[in-house]
Amino acid sequence: MILPGPKTAMVLAAGLGTRMRPLTDATPKALIPVAGRALLDRVLDKLKAAGVERAVVNVHHFADQVEAHLAARHDLEILVSDERAGLLDSGGGIQHARALLGEDPIFVANIDSLWLDTGEPVLERLKAAWDPARMDLLLLLVARGNGLGFEGPQGFAMDAEGRLTHSTSAEVLSPFANVGFGILKPQILDGQGDAAFSIVPIWRRLQDEGRLHGLVMDAFWMHVGDPAARDAAEARLM
């Protein structure tokens, strides 16, 4: 059963993919195949299955290739947010697409995040957990040890009510990592201007307000960040 939820998604596909070299020397990271299907398509497939009807995809690195690839998909309305003039980072990329996203809550998705649903689909659980009265941003998380590519100390702690605290401490490892999917109110980025900016300061503002929440996924997560991780994810998928 598909629960009511966001009908629009922002798909962040503009990155240079430097860690994925040499695979990205002539191909954008978004189009790198994993088990025979491009990363971008795998993310769009999950969003479509979750009831998304319109996807806004930002482009920069080999933008023409990404646009040509997207033109072949007809199961979703796809709009392109053009960042050819310069990368705008996570927050700036969403803000640049603001006019295309509308005013209702949206999914936000990175293209290098994969998982295999083994029970109730993860995005259905995310939609069920979304409560706009208490939250402005709900992040999908994975527990340390339940995924590939959870590196370094950066991550989140979560209280009994699901409120998050972002941490970069190297002394105490955070128990949860951001998967790169979430539901947010686009208005939280308003007033930031047109320049490139990270979404991390927005996280911290929302945590101080008690409006940053998380949901821990029950699936095994695969962060496809470099060629070795791509190979490992491919082996697991196949």
Phi and psi in degrees as GROMACS dihedral restraints (atoms count N, CA, C in turn):
[ dihedral_restraints ]
;  ai    aj    ak    al  type     phi  dphi    fc
    3     4     5     6     1   -93.1    20    10
    4     5     6     7     1   116.7    20    10
    6     7     8     9     1   -76.5    20    10
    7     8     9    10     1   155.1    20    10
    9    10    11    12     1   -59.1    20    10
   10    11    12    13     1   144.3    20    10
   12    13    14    15     1  -173.7    20    10
   13    14    15    16     1  -170.9    20    10
   15    16    17    18     1   -57.7    20    10
   16    17    18    19     1   138.8    20    10
   18    19    20    21     1   -98.8    20    10
   19    20    21    22     1   -10.1    20    10
   21    22    23    24     1  -120.8    20    10
   22    23    24    25     1   144.3    20    10
   24    25    26    27     1  -132.9    20    10
   25    26    27    28     1   144.6    20    10
   27    28    29    30     1  -102.7    20    10
   28    29    30    31     1   119.1    20    10
   30    31    32    33     1  -108.5    20    10
   31    32    33    34     1   118.0    20    10
   33    34    35    36     1   -89.1    20    10
   34    35    36    37     1   102.6    20    10
   36    37    38    39     1  -129.0    20    10
   37    38    39    40     1    19.0    20    10
   39    40    41    42     1   -94.8    20    10
   40    41    42    43     1    -5.7    20    10
   42    43    44    45     1   -64.2    20    10
   43    44    45    46     1   160.6    20    10
   45    46    47    48     1   -78.2    20    10
   46    47    48    49     1   -21.4    20    10
   48    49    50    51     1    64.5    20    10
   49    50    51    52     1    38.0    20    10
   51    52    53    54     1   -63.6    20    10
   52    53    54    55     1   -35.4    20    10
   54    55    56    57     1   -71.5    20    10
   55    56    57    58     1   -15.7    20    10
   57    58    59    60     1   -91.2    20    10
   58    59    60    61     1     0.7    20    10
   60    61    62    63     1   -63.7    20    10
   61    62    63    64     1   146.0    20    10
   63    64    65    66     1   -86.1    20    10
   64    65    66    67     1     1.6    20    10
   66    67    68    69     1   -61.9    20    10
   67    68    69    70     1   -27.3    20    10
   69    70    71    72     1  -100.0    20    10
   70    71    72    73     1    14.5    20    10
   72    73    74    75     1   -66.9    20    10
   73    74    75    76     1   -29.8    20    10
   75    76    77    78     1  -131.9    20    10
   76    77    78    79     1     3.1    20    10
   78    79    80    81     1  -137.1    20    10
   79    80    81    82     1   136.2    20    10
   81    82    83    84     1   -67.5    20    10
   82    83    84    85     1   148.9    20    10
   84    85    86    87     1   -54.0    20    10
   85    86    87    88     1   -37.7    20    10
   87    88    89    90     1   -58.7    20    10
   88    89    90    91     1   -26.2    20    10
   90    91    92    93     1  -103.1    20    10
   91    92    93    94     1     6.7    20    10
   93    94    95    96     1   -65.5    20    10
   94    95    96    97     1   127.9    20    10
   96    97    98    99     1   -79.9    20    10
   97    98    99   100     1   142.2    20    10
   99   100   101   102     1  -128.8    20    10
  100   101   102   103     1   116.7    20    10
  102   103   104   105     1    52.6    20    10
  103   104   105   106     1    42.6    20    10
  105   106   107   108     1    85.0    20    10
  106   107   108   109     1     3.9    20    10
  108   109   110   111     1  -136.4    20    10
  109   110   111   112     1   134.8    20    10
  111   112   113   114     1   -61.3    20    10
  112   113   114   115     1   144.8    20    10
  114   115   116   117     1   -51.0    20    10
  115   116   117   118     1   -45.6    20    10
  117   118   119   120     1   -60.1    20    10
  118   119   120   121     1   -43.3    20    10
  120   121   122   123     1   -66.5    20    10
  121   122   123   124     1   -37.8    20    10
  123   124   125   126     1   -61.5    20    10
  124   125   126   127     1   -39.7    20    10
  126   127   128   129     1   -69.7    20    10
  127   128   129   130     1   -44.3    20    10
  129   130   131   132     1   -62.5    20    10
  130   131   132   133     1   -36.2    20    10
  132   133   134   135     1   -60.1    20    10
  133   134   135   136     1   -44.2    20    10
  135   136   137   138     1   -64.5    20    10
  136   137   138   139     1   -42.1    20    10
  138   139   140   141     1   -66.3    20    10
  139   140   141   142     1   -41.9    20    10
  141   142   143   144     1   -60.0    20    10
  142   143   144   145     1   -45.4    20    10
  144   145   146   147     1   -62.8    20    10
  145   146   147   148     1   -25.4    20    10
  147   148   149   150     1   -87.2    20    10
  148   149   150   151     1     3.6    20    10
  150   151   152   153     1    98.7    20    10
  151   152   153   154     1     5.9    20    10
  153   154   155   156     1   -69.2    20    10
  154   155   156   157     1   136.7    20    10
  156   157   158   159     1  -110.5    20    10
  157   158   159   160     1   -23.0    20    10
  159   160   161   162     1  -136.8    20    10
  160   161   162   163     1   130.0    20    10
  162   163   164   165     1  -120.1    20    10
  163   164   165   166     1   129.3    20    10
  165   166   167   168     1  -102.1    20    10
  166   167   168   169     1   119.9    20    10
  168   169   170   171     1  -115.9    20    10
  169   170   171   172     1   123.0    20    10
  171   172   173   174     1   -88.2    20    10
  172   173   174   175     1   147.4    20    10
  174   175   176   177     1  -133.7    20    10
  175   176   177   178     1   146.2    20    10
  177   178   179   180     1  -152.9    20    10
  178   179   180   181     1   -67.6    20    10
  180   181   182   183     1   -72.2    20    10
  181   182   183   184     1   121.2    20    10
  183   184   185   186     1    48.6    20    10
  184   185   186   187     1    48.9    20    10
  186   187   188   189     1   -58.4    20    10
  187   188   189   190     1   -36.7    20    10
  189   190   191   192     1   -62.2    20    10
  190   191   192   193     1   -38.5    20    10
  192   193   194   195     1   -63.9    20    10
  193   194   195   196     1   -42.7    20    10
  195   196   197   198     1   -65.9    20    10
  196   197   198   199     1   -43.7    20    10
  198   199   200   201     1   -62.2    20    10
  199   200   201   202     1   -42.8    20    10
  201   202   203   204     1   -63.0    20    10
  202   203   204   205     1   -39.3    20    10
  204   205   206   207     1   -65.7    20    10
  205   206   207   208     1   -44.8    20    10
  207   208   209   210     1   -64.3    20    10
  208   209   210   211     1   -30.8    20    10
  210   211   212   213     1   -63.3    20    10
  211   212   213   214     1   -18.6    20    10
  213   214   215   216     1   -85.3    20    10
  214   215   216   217     1    -7.9    20    10
  216   217   218   219     1   -95.3    20    10
  217   218   219   220     1   131.5    20    10
  219   220   221   222     1  -126.4    20    10
  220   221   222   223     1     7.4    20    10
  222   223   224   225     1   -86.7    20    10
  223   224   225   226     1   -11.4    20    10
  225   226   227   228     1  -133.9    20    10
  226   227   228   229     1   152.0    20    10
  228   229   230   231     1   -76.9    20    10
  229   230   231   232     1   122.2    20    10
  231   232   233   234     1  -118.9    20    10
  232   233   234   235     1   126.1    20    10
  234   235   236   237     1  -115.1    20    10
  235   236   237   238     1   144.5    20    10
  237   238   239   240     1  -105.5    20    10
  238   239   240   241     1   130.5    20    10
  240   241   242   243     1  -102.9    20    10
  241   242   243   244     1   111.2    20    10
  243   244   245   246     1   -85.3    20    10
  244   245   246   247     1   117.4    20    10
  246   247   248   249     1  -116.7    20    10
  247   248   249   250     1    29.1    20    10
  249   250   251   252     1   -58.1    20    10
  250   251   252   253     1   -32.9    20    10
  252   253   254   255     1   -70.2    20    10
  253   254   255   256     1   -17.9    20    10
  255   256   257   258     1   161.8    20    10
  256   257   258   259     1   141.4    20    10
  258   259   260   261     1   -66.8    20    10
  259   260   261   262     1   143.0    20    10
  261   262   263   264     1  -115.4    20    10
  262   263   264   265     1     6.0    20    10
  264   265   266   267     1    67.7    20    10
  265   266   267   268     1  -178.6    20    10
  267   268   269   270     1   -65.0    20    10
  268   269   270   271     1   -50.6    20    10
  270   271   272   273     1   -71.0    20    10
  271   272   273   274     1   -44.3    20    10
  273   274   275   276     1   -64.2    20    10
  274   275   276   277     1   -33.7    20    10
  276   277   278   279     1   -65.3    20    10
  277   278   279   280     1   -41.3    20    10
  279   280   281   282     1   -68.3    20    10
  280   281   282   283     1   -43.1    20    10
  282   283   284   285     1   -63.5    20    10
  283   284   285   286     1   -37.6    20    10
  285   286   287   288     1   -61.7    20    10
  286   287   288   289     1   -30.3    20    10
  288   289   290   291     1   -92.7    20    10
  289   290   291   292     1     8.0    20    10
  291   292   293   294     1   -52.8    20    10
  292   293   294   295     1   -41.6    20    10
  294   295   296   297     1   -67.1    20    10
  295   296   297   298     1   -22.8    20    10
  297   298   299   300     1   -87.3    20    10
  298   299   300   301     1   -17.7    20    10
  300   301   302   303     1   -88.9    20    10
  301   302   303   304     1   -23.3    20    10
  303   304   305   306     1    81.0    20    10
  304   305   306   307     1  -166.8    20    10
  306   307   308   309     1  -107.2    20    10
  307   308   309   310     1   -12.3    20    10
  309   310   311   312     1   -82.1    20    10
  310   311   312   313     1   158.9    20    10
  312   313   314   315     1   -55.9    20    10
  313   314   315   316     1   146.8    20    10
  315   316   317   318     1  -128.5    20    10
  316   317   318   319     1   156.8    20    10
  318   319   320   321     1   -77.6    20    10
  319   320   321   322     1   146.3    20    10
  321   322   323   324     1  -123.1    20    10
  322   323   324   325     1   134.5    20    10
  324   325   326   327     1  -140.9    20    10
  325   326   327   328     1   133.0    20    10
  327   328   329   330     1   -83.7    20    10
  328   329   330   331     1   153.3    20    10
  330   331   332   333     1   -90.0    20    10
  331   332   333   334     1    -2.9    20    10
  333   334   335   336     1  -107.1    20    10
  334   335   336   337     1    24.5    20    10
  336   337   338   339     1  -119.5    20    10
  337   338   339   340     1   116.9    20    10
  339   340   341   342     1  -127.6    20    10
  340   341   342   343     1   153.6    20    10
  342   343   344   345     1  -159.4    20    10
  343   344   345   346     1   161.7    20    10
  345   346   347   348     1  -107.2    20    10
  346   347   348   349     1   117.9    20    10
  348   349   350   351     1   -69.3    20    10
  349   350   351   352     1   129.4    20    10
  351   352   353   354     1  -113.2    20    10
  352   353   354   355     1   -12.9    20    10
  354   355   356   357     1  -142.3    20    10
  355   356   357   358     1  -126.4    20    10
  357   358   359   360     1   -61.8    20    10
  358   359   360   361     1   130.2    20    10
  360   361   362   363     1   -54.2    20    10
  361   362   363   364     1   137.5    20    10
  363   364   365   366     1   -56.4    20    10
  364   365   366   367     1   -42.7    20    10
  366   367   368   369     1   -70.9    20    10
  367   368   369   370     1   -23.5    20    10
  369   370   371   372     1   -69.9    20    10
  370   371   372   373     1   -39.3    20    10
  372   373   374   375     1   -63.9    20    10
  373   374   375   376     1   -38.3    20    10
  375   376   377   378     1   -63.6    20    10
  376   377   378   379     1   -44.6    20    10
  378   379   380   381     1   -62.5    20    10
  379   380   381   382     1   -40.9    20    10
  381   382   383   384     1   -65.4    20    10
  382   383   384   385     1   -30.3    20    10
  384   385   386   387     1   -81.9    20    10
  385   386   387   388     1   -17.9    20    10
  387   388   389   390     1   -67.2    20    10
  388   389   390   391     1   126.4    20    10
  390   391   392   393     1  -134.8    20    10
  391   392   393   394     1    97.0    20    10
  393   394   395   396     1   -64.6    20    10
  394   395   396   397     1   -17.6    20    10
  396   397   398   399     1   -71.4    20    10
  397   398   399   400     1   -29.1    20    10
  399   400   401   402     1  -107.7    20    10
  400   401   402   403     1   -17.9    20    10
  402   403   404   405     1  -126.8    20    10
  403   404   405   406     1   146.8    20    10
  405   406   407   408     1  -110.9    20    10
  406   407   408   409     1   -19.7    20    10
  408   409   410   411     1  -150.5    20    10
  409   410   411   412     1   127.1    20    10
  411   412   413   414     1  -119.0    20    10
  412   413   414   415     1   114.6    20    10
  414   415   416   417     1   -96.9    20    10
  415   416   417   418     1   140.0    20    10
  417   418   419   420     1   -84.3    20    10
  418   419   420   421     1   128.8    20    10
  420   421   422   423     1  -121.4    20    10
  421   422   423   424     1   162.9    20    10
  423   424   425   426     1  -130.5    20    10
  424   425   426   427     1   142.5    20    10
  426   427   428   429     1   -75.1    20    10
  427   428   429   430     1   141.5    20    10
  429   430   431   432     1   -55.0    20    10
  430   431   432   433     1   132.2    20    10
  432   433   434   435     1    95.5    20    10
  433   434   435   436     1    -6.8    20    10
  435   436   437   438     1  -112.0    20    10
  436   437   438   439     1    35.1    20    10
  438   439   440   441     1  -170.8    20    10
  439   440   441   442     1   171.0    20    10
  441   442   443   444     1  -101.4    20    10
  442   443   444   445     1   134.4    20    10
  444   445   446   447     1    92.3    20    10
  445   446   447   448     1    11.6    20    10
  447   448   449   450     1   -83.0    20    10
  448   449   450   451     1    94.9    20    10
  450   451   452   453     1  -117.1    20    10
  451   452   453   454     1   147.5    20    10
  453   454   455   456     1    76.2    20    10
  454   455   456   457     1   175.8    20    10
  456   457   458   459     1   -83.9    20    10
  457   458   459   460     1   -17.1    20    10
  459   460   461   462     1   -64.8    20    10
  460   461   462   463     1   135.1    20    10
  462   463   464   465     1   173.7    20    10
  463   464   465   466     1  -149.1    20    10
  465   466   467   468     1  -138.5    20    10
  466   467   468   469     1   149.8    20    10
  468   469   470   471     1  -106.6    20    10
  469   470   471   472     1   155.0    20    10
  471   472   473   474     1  -136.3    20    10
  472   473   474   475     1   136.0    20    10
  474   475   476   477     1   -89.6    20    10
  475   476   477   478     1  -177.7    20    10
  477   478   479   480     1   -66.0    20    10
  478   479   480   481     1   -21.0    20    10
  480   481   482   483     1   -93.7    20    10
  481   482   483   484     1     2.4    20    10
  483   484   485   486     1    87.2    20    10
  484   485   486   487     1     4.8    20    10
  486   487   488   489     1   -76.6    20    10
  487   488   489   490     1   142.6    20    10
  489   490   491   492     1  -106.5    20    10
  490   491   492   493     1   151.7    20    10
  492   493   494   495     1  -127.7    20    10
  493   494   495   496     1   123.4    20    10
  495   496   497   498     1   -81.0    20    10
  496   497   498   499     1   138.7    20    10
  498   499   500   501     1  -136.8    20    10
  499   500   501   502     1   141.9    20    10
  501   502   503   504     1  -123.3    20    10
  502   503   504   505     1    15.5    20    10
  504   505   506   507     1   -65.2    20    10
  505   506   507   508     1   131.9    20    10
  507   508   509   510     1   -87.1    20    10
  508   509   510   511     1   -11.3    20    10
  510   511   512   513     1   -86.2    20    10
  511   512   513   514     1   -37.4    20    10
  513   514   515   516     1  -121.8    20    10
  514   515   516   517     1   110.6    20    10
  516   517   518   519     1   -67.7    20    10
  517   518   519   520     1   130.5    20    10
  519   520   521   522     1   -70.1    20    10
  520   521   522   523     1   143.6    20    10
  522   523   524   525     1   -77.2    20    10
  523   524   525   526     1   -20.1    20    10
  525   526   527   528     1  -130.9    20    10
  526   527   528   529     1   146.2    20    10
  528   529   530   531     1  -113.2    20    10
  529   530   531   532     1   151.7    20    10
  531   532   533   534     1   -75.9    20    10
  532   533   534   535     1   123.5    20    10
  534   535   536   537     1   -75.4    20    10
  535   536   537   538     1   -23.4    20    10
  537   538   539   540     1    99.8    20    10
  538   539   540   541     1    11.9    20    10
  540   541   542   543     1  -123.7    20    10
  541   542   543   544     1   150.1    20    10
  543   544   545   546     1  -173.1    20    10
  544   545   546   547     1   177.5    20    10
  546   547   548   549     1  -122.0    20    10
  547   548   549   550     1   130.1    20    10
  549   550   551   552     1  -140.4    20    10
  550   551   552   553     1   158.7    20    10
  552   553   554   555     1   -87.7    20    10
  553   554   555   556     1   120.9    20    10
  555   556   557   558     1   -57.6    20    10
  556   557   558   559     1   -25.3    20    10
  558   559   560   561     1   -63.8    20    10
  559   560   561   562     1   -18.8    20    10
  561   562   563   564     1   -66.9    20    10
  562   563   564   565     1   -14.7    20    10
  564   565   566   567     1  -100.0    20    10
  565   566   567   568     1    -5.7    20    10
  567   568   569   570     1   -62.2    20    10
  568   569   570   571     1   144.8    20    10
  570   571   572   573     1    85.8    20    10
  571   572   573   574     1     6.8    20    10
  573   574   575   576     1   -88.5    20    10
  574   575   576   577     1    -8.9    20    10
  576   577   578   579     1    85.3    20    10
  577   578   579   580     1  -174.8    20    10
  579   580   581   582     1  -100.2    20    10
  580   581   582   583     1    -4.2    20    10
  582   583   584   585     1   -79.4    20    10
  583   584   585   586     1   166.4    20    10
  585   586   587   588     1   -65.3    20    10
  586   587   588   589     1   138.8    20    10
  588   589   590   591     1  -157.6    20    10
  589   590   591   592     1   152.0    20    10
  591   592   593   594     1   -82.3    20    10
  592   593   594   595     1   151.6    20    10
  594   595   596   597     1   -82.1    20    10
  595   596   597   598     1    -9.5    20    10
  597   598   599   600     1   -58.7    20    10
  598   599   600   601     1   -44.9    20    10
  600   601   602   603     1   -59.9    20    10
  601   602   603   604     1   -29.6    20    10
  603   604   605   606     1   -67.1    20    10
  604   605   606   607     1   -42.4    20    10
  606   607   608   609     1   -51.9    20    10
  607   608   609   610     1   -47.7    20    10
  609   610   611   612     1   -69.1    20    10
  610   611   612   613     1   -36.0    20    10
  612   613   614   615     1   -63.5    20    10
  613   614   615   616     1   -44.9    20    10
  615   616   617   618     1   -67.1    20    10
  616   617   618   619     1   -34.9    20    10
  618   619   620   621     1   -66.4    20    10
  619   620   621   622     1   -36.8    20    10
  621   622   623   624     1   -65.5    20    10
  622   623   624   625     1   -28.2    20    10
  624   625   626   627     1   -89.9    20    10
  625   626   627   628     1    -3.3    20    10
  627   628   629   630     1    72.9    20    10
  628   629   630   631     1    21.4    20    10
  630   631   632   633     1  -108.7    20    10
  631   632   633   634     1     3.9    20    10
  633   634   635   636     1  -102.0    20    10
  634   635   636   637     1   117.5    20    10
  636   637   638   639     1  -125.8    20    10
  637   638   639   640     1   166.0    20    10
  639   640   641   642     1  -140.0    20    10
  640   641   642   643     1   157.9    20    10
  642   643   644   645     1  -130.9    20    10
  643   644   645   646     1   128.7    20    10
  645   646   647   648     1   -88.0    20    10
  646   647   648   649     1   123.2    20    10
  648   649   650   651     1   -72.9    20    10
  649   650   651   652     1   152.6    20    10
  651   652   653   654     1  -103.1    20    10
  652   653   654   655     1     4.6    20    10
  654   655   656   657     1   -97.6    20    10
  655   656   657   658     1   165.8    20    10
  657   658   659   660     1   -84.2    20    10
  658   659   660   661     1   124.2    20    10
  660   661   662   663     1   -95.4    20    10
  661   662   663   664     1   144.3    20    10
  663   664   665   666     1  -128.2    20    10
  664   665   666   667     1   112.0    20    10
  666   667   668   669     1   -90.3    20    10
  667   668   669   670     1   110.9    20    10
  669   670   671   672     1   -92.5    20    10
  670   671   672   673     1    80.0    20    10
  672   673   674   675     1  -102.8    20    10
  673   674   675   676     1   -17.1    20    10
  675   676   677   678     1  -150.4    20    10
  676   677   678   679     1   172.3    20    10
  678   679   680   681     1   -58.4    20    10
  679   680   681   682     1   -38.4    20    10
  681   682   683   684     1   -64.9    20    10
  682   683   684   685     1   -40.6    20    10
  684   685   686   687     1   -67.0    20    10
  685   686   687   688     1   -36.4    20    10
  687   688   689   690     1   -60.5    20    10
  688   689   690   691     1   -46.1    20    10
  690   691   692   693     1   -63.3    20    10
  691   692   693   694     1   -41.2    20    10
  693   694   695   696     1   -65.8    20    10
  694   695   696   697     1   -42.1    20    10
  696   697   698   699     1   -65.2    20    10
  697   698   699   700     1   -40.4    20    10
  699   700   701   702     1   -62.1    20    10
  700   701   702   703     1   -43.9    20    10
  702   703   704   705     1   -61.6    20    10
  703   704   705   706     1   -40.4    20    10
  705   706   707   708     1   -69.9    20    10
  706   707   708   709     1   -39.9    20    10
  708   709   710   711     1   -67.4    20    10
  709   710   711   712     1   -31.6    20    10
